[in-house]
Structure formats: C-alpha cells, structure tokens
Amino acid sequence: MAIPESFHQDRAELADRLRRLRAVSGMSGTRVAELLGWSQSKVSKIETGKVTPSGEDVRSLLDLYRPEVREREALEVLSRTLGERHRSLLMLRKRGLDKEQRTIQRVESSTRVLRVFEPSVVPGLLQSAEYARAVFSRPLSASGIDATKAMNARIDRQARLFDPDHRFHFVITEAALRWRMGGAATMVGQMDRLANLSTLVNVRLGLLPWDVEVPELPNNGFDIRDDREVAVEGFTTHRLLTDPRDVRFHLDVFQLFADAAVYDDEARAFLAELAREHA
C-alpha cells in the first residue's frame, strides 16, 4: 500500500517548522547534534523530511528550542498524528502484537462510542478465543509473534463490552462470517458468541447478508472512534485519519451500511443458520 501524499506533506511541514525553530535559536545543526548526543546526519534528515522523527525526538528538539506554548502544542500534535496515522504493521509485529493490542485497549478505554465496519473478518472485540488464535496463526501473520499472548491481549480488550458507559455499533458482512478461521467447530462457536453479545444493551450488532442490496462497495473495514478519528488497516499498514472531512465521510458510509443491515432476532436467526451450515 502506497503512503498517502498527505503523509509526506505533513512530514515536510514538521521538518520545515523544526528547521525554522533551530534557525531562530541561533544554533547550528552540528551544535544541536552535540547537545542531544545525535549524529549531525540525523538532524539533517529530520529537517529535510527524509525521516519521520519519533515523538521523543520531537520533544527533545522542542525542549532545546523552547518555542511558545501554542507552537509547541501544535508541533506535538502534528508529530503524534504522523506517528499514529501510518504505522508499518511489519514493525508492529516485530514489536509484538500483544503490545499493540494493549495500545488499542488504552485507546478504546477513552472512546465512548465505537463504530466498526468489517467486510472480511469478525471484529477483534467480538472474536472468541479460538477464532482469535486462528487469526493470529495465519501464515503471513504468525512469523515472529506469540499467537497465545496476542490472543490473550485481544480477549482482555473485550471487558470493555460489558461497561455500560461505552457504546458499540458493529456492522459485519456475510462474507466475514463465512470465511473459515480455525475450522468448523471454531466457526460454530464464533456464531454463538456473536449471538450472545448481540443481547448486550450497549452493543448493536448489524449483519449484511449477501441478498441485501448495499448502497456502497465494502472496500475495506474501519473503526470510527467517537467522532474524532478513523482507524483503517491494510495488509501492511495501519492509518489513523483525523481530518474532520475524512471522519465525516466514514460516518456517512457507516450509516449507509448500518441502515441496510439486519439486527436483533433477525440477526440471531441468521447467525443460527450460518452455524448450522458451518457444522
């Protein structure tokens, strides 16, 4: 997946603003490198936008340059957005998917309303332990990770479903419910878990059967956290969209799918039929 142009533009803006702050401070790039214990080439690459500085790197530079409070806050937000919006999933796997699950758990704890659309897999918050293990054991995902630790971390996230102060709305396509993960018994158990979770008062579960006419093509899944950001995951990248226009677009798309979905008893009857077919 190609890195979006907006990512390069934002990184270039961060680089230019950091370079200007250094110039105002009167320090040379060599002096900055000496004070921070960096190589001069690292300072140069940050200022020319050739690398994306970590949040810690940006904070170190801002501590040195001492900009006005509003300027510092703006640059920290820009740095954080860059770091979160386009992360390599290969690096996340290297770090440990269990740690990534803990990070997601912290984000979800501050989210009051979570909307999730999934066209190809059962959402992580709704997965049974057996299904989650199968997901983390896929050939392209399993290399270098501990599937059991990742599974346990994902299951821990699900405690949030039982907190009445948090609301959830899931829309899942029939295709996601038919892809075999872990065999027939795992899929039967997963259908039963979905049916049980659909009875929670703060969980709304919508299903999109194949014979329902949909208003849009379900190109990819996404999570909408309150009305502030959208998480989109591909094969190799994780992107976080915070532009209000992007958030509004995804809210509109989600609502189109949600309006076409079936719920409650009709959804549970559909899950029971799928369970029989899987069995």
Helices and strands as residue ranges (DSSP letters): H 5-25, H 29-36, H 40-47, H 55-65, H 69-85, E 86-88, H 89-95, H 97-109, E 113-118, G 124-126, H 129-136, H 139-142, H 147-157, G 158-162, E 167-173, H 174-178, H 184-197, E 203-208, E 222-225, E 229-233, E 237-241, H 244-260, H 264-278
